[in-house]
Amino acid sequence: MAFLHCHNCHWSQDDFWTDIYHPCREDGNIHYHIRRLMEDANGGSLTDWHLVEMGRKFRGRDGRPFVEYREFLAHALEEVAACVRETRWFTFEQFKADSDKRCPMCGRKDLDID
């Protein structure tokens, strides 16, 4: 895994993806949440730590840090979709193979990997 960013405009993308690290892997959060939603006969409402943490930026209808589980899952899927849309190079191999590594935001060749 490696964090890619631009020193000029501060654009960044999440770590490069591998077979064992990517947002949709079978042992990852998305699959866990989908299984959990299907296991609940009513489609589920939970108050576990996932939802309380989520409450800082995503609140339920009454404003409390509690959301229906289906809303939590929908928000998590939207974050994965945003990650896919914003990622320029999914793997380190794609990055290495690109002969013109320019920042997708400012166009400068000022990228760095941490």
C-alpha positions as CSV (number, residue, x, y, z in Angstrom):
1,M,0.0,0.0,0.0
2,A,1.2,3.5,-0.7
3,F,-0.4,6.9,-0.4
4,L,0.0,9.1,-3.5
5,H,-0.2,12.8,-3.4
6,C,0.9,16.0,-5.3
7,H,3.2,18.5,-3.7
8,N,1.9,21.3,-5.8
9,C,-1.8,21.3,-5.3
10,H,-2.2,18.7,-2.5
11,W,-4.3,16.3,-4.6
12,S,-4.2,12.8,-3.2
13,Q,-5.6,9.3,-3.6
14,D,-5.9,6.4,-1.2
15,D,-3.4,3.6,-1.2
16,F,-2.8,1.5,-4.3
17,W,-5.1,-1.5,-4.6
18,T,-3.9,-5.1,-4.4
19,D,-5.6,-8.5,-4.3
20,I,-5.8,-8.2,-0.5
21,Y,-6.4,-4.5,-0.2
22,H,-9.2,-2.7,-1.9
23,P,-12.5,-1.3,-0.8
24,C,-14.7,-4.2,-2.1
25,R,-12.7,-7.2,-0.8
26,E,-14.8,-10.1,0.5
27,D,-13.5,-9.8,4.0
28,G,-13.9,-6.0,4.0
29,N,-16.5,-3.7,5.6
30,I,-18.9,-3.6,2.7
31,H,-19.4,-7.3,2.6
32,Y,-19.7,-7.4,6.4
33,H,-22.4,-4.7,6.3
34,I,-24.3,-6.4,3.5
35,R,-24.4,-9.7,5.4
36,R,-25.4,-8.0,8.6
37,L,-28.3,-6.2,6.8
38,M,-29.5,-9.4,5.2
39,E,-29.4,-11.3,8.6
40,D,-31.8,-8.8,10.2
41,A,-35.4,-9.7,9.4
42,N,-36.5,-6.1,9.4
43,G,-33.6,-4.6,7.4
44,G,-31.9,-3.6,10.6
45,S,-31.3,-0.6,12.9
46,L,-28.2,-0.7,15.0
47,T,-26.6,1.4,17.6
48,D,-23.1,-0.2,17.6
49,W,-19.9,1.8,17.4
50,H,-20.0,2.0,13.6
51,L,-23.1,4.1,13.7
52,V,-22.0,6.2,16.7
53,E,-18.7,7.1,14.9
54,M,-20.6,7.8,11.7
55,G,-22.7,10.2,13.7
56,R,-20.1,12.9,13.6
57,K,-20.7,13.5,9.9
58,F,-23.9,11.6,9.2
59,R,-26.9,11.8,11.5
60,G,-30.2,10.2,11.7
61,R,-33.6,11.8,10.9
62,D,-33.8,13.2,14.5
63,G,-30.3,14.5,14.5
64,R,-28.9,12.0,16.9
65,P,-25.8,9.9,15.9
66,F,-28.0,7.0,15.1
67,V,-29.1,5.9,11.6
68,E,-31.0,3.0,10.2
69,Y,-28.5,0.4,9.1
70,R,-29.6,0.6,5.5
71,E,-28.7,4.3,5.4
72,F,-25.3,3.5,7.0
73,L,-24.7,0.9,4.3
74,A,-25.8,3.2,1.5
75,H,-23.4,5.9,2.8
76,A,-20.6,3.4,2.9
77,L,-21.3,2.3,-0.7
78,E,-21.4,5.9,-1.8
79,E,-17.9,6.4,-0.3
80,V,-16.6,3.4,-2.2
81,A,-18.1,4.8,-5.4
82,A,-16.4,8.2,-4.8
83,C,-13.1,6.4,-4.2
84,V,-13.4,4.5,-7.5
85,R,-14.3,7.8,-9.4
86,E,-11.4,9.7,-7.8
87,T,-8.7,7.1,-8.2
88,R,-6.3,7.8,-11.1
89,W,-4.0,4.7,-10.7
90,F,-5.6,1.7,-9.0
91,T,-2.4,-0.3,-8.7
92,F,1.3,0.5,-8.2
93,E,1.9,-1.3,-11.5
94,Q,-0.4,1.1,-13.4
95,F,1.4,4.0,-11.8
96,K,4.9,2.6,-12.8
97,A,3.7,1.9,-16.3
98,D,2.5,5.4,-16.9
99,S,5.2,7.3,-18.8
100,D,3.5,10.7,-18.1
101,K,2.8,10.7,-14.4
102,R,1.0,14.1,-14.0
103,C,-1.3,15.2,-11.2
104,P,-4.9,14.7,-12.4
105,M,-5.8,18.0,-10.7
106,C,-3.1,20.5,-11.6
107,G,-1.2,18.6,-14.3
108,R,2.2,19.0,-12.8
109,K,4.8,16.2,-12.4
110,D,5.1,16.8,-8.7
111,L,3.8,13.5,-7.3
112,D,5.1,11.6,-4.3
113,I,4.4,8.3,-2.7
114,D,4.5,7.8,1.1
